[in-house]
Amino acid sequence: MASIKDVAQMAGVAVGTVSRVINNSGPVKLETHRKVEEVIRRMNYVPNEVARNFKMQKSKMVALLLPSIWHSSFSELAYYVEDELDRSGLS
């Protein structure tokens, strides 16, 4: 699995440049933007959400602590909580 550092090295740019291309933030020359996107495609790079959340110090994850999912009330609660979180863009 390719990392952001691998993409940067292959494209001949800094990791920050790859990050700006991925997030569409900050100035990046059009030619550089295209080159980085091409390397991302060739390497099948997918950003690591865990690393991204750690770096940004936030995530879209919610923990649901239940004593047991084998009890029908708790499993039903978990189902509806998950369904609502999915609709809200959380997981």
QUIKAPE-V680757 format. One record per backbone hydrogen bond with DSSP energy under -1.0 kcal/mol. NH is the residue of the N-H (numbers start at 1). CO is the residue of the C=O. E is the energy in kcal/mol with one decimal. If there is no record, write none. Layout:
nh=NH co=CO e=E
nh=NH co=CO e=E
This chain:
nh=7 co=3 e=-2.0
nh=8 co=4 e=-2.4
nh=9 co=5 e=-2.6
nh=10 co=6 e=-2.6
nh=11 co=7 e=-2.4
nh=12 co=8 e=-1.2
nh=13 co=8 e=-2.4
nh=18 co=14 e=-1.6
nh=19 co=15 e=-2.5
nh=20 co=16 e=-2.3
nh=21 co=17 e=-2.0
nh=22 co=18 e=-2.7
nh=23 co=19 e=-2.5
nh=25 co=20 e=-1.9
nh=33 co=29 e=-2.9
nh=34 co=30 e=-2.5
nh=35 co=31 e=-2.1
nh=36 co=32 e=-2.7
nh=37 co=33 e=-2.4
nh=38 co=34 e=-2.2
nh=39 co=35 e=-2.1
nh=40 co=36 e=-2.6
nh=41 co=37 e=-2.2
nh=42 co=38 e=-2.8
nh=43 co=39 e=-2.6
nh=45 co=40 e=-2.1
nh=52 co=48 e=-2.5
nh=53 co=49 e=-2.7
nh=54 co=50 e=-2.2
nh=55 co=51 e=-2.5
nh=56 co=52 e=-2.5
nh=58 co=53 e=-1.6
nh=75 co=71 e=-2.4
nh=76 co=72 e=-2.1
nh=77 co=73 e=-2.2
nh=78 co=74 e=-2.7
nh=79 co=75 e=-2.1
nh=80 co=76 e=-2.3
nh=81 co=77 e=-2.6
nh=82 co=78 e=-2.6
nh=83 co=79 e=-2.3
nh=84 co=80 e=-2.3
nh=85 co=81 e=-2.6
nh=86 co=82 e=-2.5
nh=87 co=83 e=-1.8
nh=88 co=84 e=-1.3
nh=89 co=86 e=-1.2
nh=90 co=85 e=-2.9
nh=91 co=60 e=-2.5
